[in-house]
Amino acid sequence: MNHDNIIFVDTGFFYSFLDEDDKNHNVSINCFSNRKELFVTSNYIIDELITLLRARKIQINLFSNFIDSLIEEKIMTVYRITHELELKSWKIMKKYKEHNFSFTDCTSFVVMKMKKINKVLTFDEHFKIMRFEIINEY
């Protein structure tokens, strides 16, 4: 598998796609529409996004339909964070404690390193600290 053709999707990018009032909504729409890579995310990102959508009173069915279509069309893969990956994530969190990474960010870093994914659709600068290529324009 060519890892240049894979891009990780972070919570904020999904959120901006789904929230028409978000300042990055048009950017995320254009990125999702114009990217040719396979999208990858994790079950922790899905969890974080659902929690965020519920907290902001955004309808879950928008997200559900969107994710289902990406998976059905084989445009996106969702990796499951295992106990082993959680332990690796915890080590990153402790090692980089001065950066205030969220635990979900740490799980994303671990998945990306494990799968040799360098690019990420995100508005979160924490990924830059870990030397990933941030994509947030098309």
C-alpha positions as CSV (number, residue, x, y, z in Angstrom):
1,M,0.0,0.0,0.0
2,N,1.3,3.4,-1.0
3,H,1.3,5.5,2.2
4,D,1.4,8.7,0.3
5,N,-2.2,8.0,-0.8
6,I,-3.5,7.8,2.8
7,I,-4.5,10.7,5.0
8,F,-5.6,10.7,8.6
9,V,-8.7,12.7,9.5
10,D,-8.8,14.4,12.9
11,T,-12.0,15.3,14.9
12,G,-12.0,19.0,14.2
13,F,-11.9,18.4,10.5
14,F,-15.0,16.2,10.6
15,Y,-16.7,18.7,12.9
16,S,-16.1,21.6,10.6
17,F,-17.4,19.6,7.7
18,L,-20.7,18.9,9.6
19,D,-21.2,22.3,11.2
20,E,-22.2,24.9,8.6
21,D,-21.5,27.7,11.0
22,D,-17.9,26.6,11.7
23,K,-15.3,29.1,10.4
24,N,-13.5,26.2,8.6
25,H,-16.6,24.6,7.1
26,N,-15.9,25.6,3.5
27,V,-12.2,24.5,3.8
28,S,-13.2,21.0,5.0
29,I,-15.9,20.7,2.3
30,N,-13.4,21.5,-0.4
31,C,-10.8,19.2,1.1
32,F,-13.1,16.2,1.4
33,S,-14.4,16.9,-2.1
34,N,-11.0,17.4,-3.8
35,R,-8.7,14.9,-2.0
36,K,-7.8,11.7,-3.8
37,E,-6.3,9.9,-0.8
38,L,-7.9,7.1,1.2
39,F,-9.2,8.6,4.5
40,V,-8.2,7.0,7.8
41,T,-9.4,7.7,11.3
42,S,-9.9,5.9,14.6
43,N,-12.7,4.8,16.8
44,Y,-11.4,7.3,19.4
45,I,-11.9,10.2,16.8
46,I,-15.4,8.9,16.1
47,D,-16.1,8.9,19.9
48,E,-14.7,12.4,20.4
49,L,-16.7,13.7,17.5
50,I,-20.0,12.2,18.6
51,T,-19.4,13.7,22.1
52,L,-18.6,17.1,20.5
53,L,-21.7,17.0,18.3
54,R,-24.0,16.1,21.2
55,A,-22.5,18.9,23.4
56,R,-23.1,21.4,20.6
57,K,-26.6,20.0,19.8
58,I,-25.8,19.1,16.2
59,Q,-27.8,16.2,14.8
60,I,-25.9,12.9,14.9
61,N,-27.7,11.6,11.8
62,L,-25.7,14.1,9.6
63,F,-22.5,12.5,10.9
64,S,-23.8,9.0,10.8
65,N,-24.8,9.3,7.1
66,F,-21.6,10.9,6.2
67,I,-19.4,8.3,7.9
68,D,-21.5,5.4,6.6
69,S,-21.1,6.7,3.0
70,L,-17.3,7.1,3.3
71,I,-17.0,3.5,4.7
72,E,-19.5,2.0,2.2
73,E,-17.7,3.6,-0.7
74,K,-14.4,2.3,0.7
75,I,-13.0,5.9,0.9
76,M,-12.3,5.6,4.6
77,T,-11.0,3.1,7.1
78,V,-11.6,3.3,10.9
79,Y,-8.8,1.8,13.0
80,R,-9.7,0.4,16.4
81,I,-7.5,1.5,19.3
82,T,-6.4,-1.6,21.1
83,H,-5.1,-1.9,24.7
84,E,-1.6,-2.1,23.3
85,L,-2.1,1.2,21.4
86,E,-3.6,2.8,24.5
87,L,-0.4,2.0,26.4
88,K,1.8,3.5,23.6
89,S,-0.4,6.6,23.6
90,W,-0.1,7.0,27.4
91,K,3.7,6.9,27.0
92,I,3.5,9.7,24.4
93,M,1.2,11.7,26.7
94,K,3.7,11.4,29.6
95,K,6.8,12.1,27.4
96,Y,5.3,15.3,25.9
97,K,3.3,16.5,28.9
98,E,4.4,20.1,28.4
99,H,2.3,20.2,25.1
100,N,-1.0,19.3,26.7
101,F,-1.9,16.8,24.0
102,S,-5.3,15.2,24.5
103,F,-5.3,11.4,24.9
104,T,-7.2,11.1,21.6
105,D,-4.4,13.1,19.9
106,C,-1.9,10.7,21.3
107,T,-3.8,7.7,20.0
108,S,-3.9,9.4,16.6
109,F,-0.1,9.9,16.7
110,V,0.4,6.2,17.5
111,V,-1.9,5.0,14.7
112,M,-0.2,7.3,12.2
113,K,3.3,6.2,13.2
114,M,2.3,2.5,13.2
115,K,0.6,2.8,9.7
116,K,3.3,5.1,8.4
117,I,0.8,7.9,7.6
118,N,2.4,11.3,7.4
119,K,-0.5,13.5,6.3
120,V,-3.4,14.6,8.4
121,L,-6.6,16.7,7.8
122,T,-6.6,18.8,10.9
123,F,-6.7,22.3,12.3
124,D,-4.8,21.1,15.4
125,E,-1.2,22.4,15.5
126,H,-0.3,19.5,17.9
127,F,0.3,17.3,14.9
128,K,3.1,19.6,13.7
129,I,4.9,19.1,17.0
130,M,4.9,15.4,16.2
131,R,6.3,16.2,12.7
132,F,3.2,15.2,10.7
133,E,2.2,17.2,7.6
134,I,-0.9,19.2,8.3
135,I,-3.3,19.5,5.4
136,N,-6.1,22.1,5.8
137,E,-6.5,23.5,2.3
138,Y,-7.0,21.9,-1.1
